[in-house]
Amino acid sequence: MRTFNHLLANNLLANITNFTVWFAITFWIFLETRSVFATGMIAGIYLVLTAAFAIWFGSLVDHHSKKAAMIGSSLASLALFATALAALLVIPQSRLSDPLYPALWGFVLLVMFGVIAGNIRTIALPTLVTALVPEERRDRANGLVGMVTGIGFLTTSAISGFLVAAGGMIATLAAAIAATLLTLAHLLVIRIHEPSSDVHDDQPRNIDLIGTFRLVRGVPGLLALILFSAFNNFLGGVFMALMDAYGLSLMPVQQWGLLWAFVSCAFILSGIVISRTGLGTNPVRTLLLVNLVMWLVATVFTVQSSIVLLTAGCALWMFLGPYAEAAEHTTLQKVVPYERQGRVFGFAQSVEQAASPLTAFLIAPLAQFVFIPFMTDGAGADAIGTWYGTGAARGMALVFSIAGALGLIATIFALNSRYYRQLSAVYRTPGNPAPQAVPSP
């Protein structure tokens, strides 16, 4: 586990660096342009690029050693951040406030490509769990991976704010370049003993989407699991689009920021608990039961305009999220051959991430022009307004409740489906297509 712990620490620094740059460019663009549209475009760029590149990144992970893939990820981020810094230094200062200035968006794209290059690591790390951690401990290791992600999110917002306040994107990119160099130097001295990714893979060394899709379909219930997670992300786009607006309708922005810092601790606590207790004998069942609770919470946590309900709901959601992700990773690590896990993880990431921006882009106008009028002076206000409340916040609250109810129905259906029984049976079948952990000398 010593090698794995070093990799966790290395990925933590890389995640903090990349997420800090992502948050910072969002803050900086708004401060420079005062354009909400511009900040929304950055979120959309991130999600679209994540979905677009995930399958290719997965093929890179499979066709090279995992250490080489992670080194390539850091080198790409380093080169793109350095190029972005050089570009920023030559862009006229007077044009930075113009959200329609093409060179400004060229700079943004350079920065975002540098951030997205870090996603190679998010695909490589769960495959290294397979290679370095014994099967009976992989669920706990996946909990630690979730904890690292949580720590990254918890610290990123504050770091980004301080850097942007101190020196804008020049200071941010300079810090990112230094941190990436440190990450790279540490990674170079880590010795990773892993089986060759392509030893049993007779497919061509390319993206091989068709072969990956055939493999996913060849594992009974696996495609259904990925589509279920995509549907969850589709509904999760509601939270991306409306959570900040709903929270800010109940409290000042300073309190809202502090609340998120507080509830983010649940993400870290969850990773610690998983690392101690594991996920049970059937992580597929754990995944669905966790989703059952999450969508039940989503159905009721906005039923009244209550900060207590909002805080409790967000904290439970953050606590249970790592369980769902760790359960999915543990399942894939067991049922997918090691030499193709990168492509399958990339395929899953691409399918699942593609759902969120679609909802985020659709739900905002629906909430603005349908649900908010419905609960302000429309039929909804007349029918349930006396106990549910009326106004813009209650219109957004109704969207959360509907999304939660749809997620609850989908999860109940999944628990009673043959796909759940098939995948559970495959997981419990003795023998593992992935190799056991390779002990370090």
Secondary structure, DSSP 4 states (H G I P E B T S, - for coil): -HHHHHHHHHHHHHHHHHHHHHHHHHHHHHHHH--HHHHHHHHHHHHHHHHHHHHHHHHHHHHS-HHHHHHHHHHHHHHHHHHHHHHHHHS-GGGTT-TT-HHHHHHHHHHHHHHHHTHHHHHHHHHHHHHHS-GGGHHHHHHHHHHHHHHHHHHHHHHHHHHHHHHHHHHHHHHHHHHHHHHHHHHHT-------TTTT--S-SS--HHHHHHHHHHSTTHHHHHHHHHHHHHHHHHHHHHHHHHHHTTS-HHHHHHHHHHHTHHHHHHHHHHHHH---S-HHHHHHHHHHHHHHHHHHTTSS--HHHHHHHHHHHHHHHHHHHHHHHHHHHHHS-GGGHHHHHHHHHHHHHHHHHHHHHHHHHHIIIIIHHHHHTSHHHHHHHHHH--SHHHHHHHHHHHHHHHHHHHHHHHHTSHHHHHHHHHHHSSS-SSPPP----
